[in-house]
């Protein structure tokens, strides 16, 4: 049995599936780091801070590799010392469990940079 949200498989939304409601996603959101918030009951947003551009770029590349591996791609905004991420399931135009799994994995990756 998986020990955390980050250990769950990324299972993409099925055709015709409805996005999660606020009651449905509340438990998932509680498992994420403080960086994440749900915006307009539609998508997740987070902002991660880094000591410099190189660290922010390295994290961006880590997120990109994860996205390609799971075929679930966030919008990523890279600037000096900061990476912003927006995550939602485009197929259902809203939130799905897979978005929270990906967010948890991004939190896990960020922890490796020592800037929690």
JOPE-V423034 format. One line per field, one symbol per residue. psi: psi as a letter, one per 20 degrees, with the letter a starting at -180 (. if undefined). A space follows every 10 residues. Layout:
psi: ???
This chain:
psi: pqirhhiqqo oqqqpiqqqq rhhhiggghh irrihqqppk kgrqqqppqr hrhggggggg hggggggggi loprppopro jqpqppproh hjlaqqhhhh ggghhggggh hiijk.
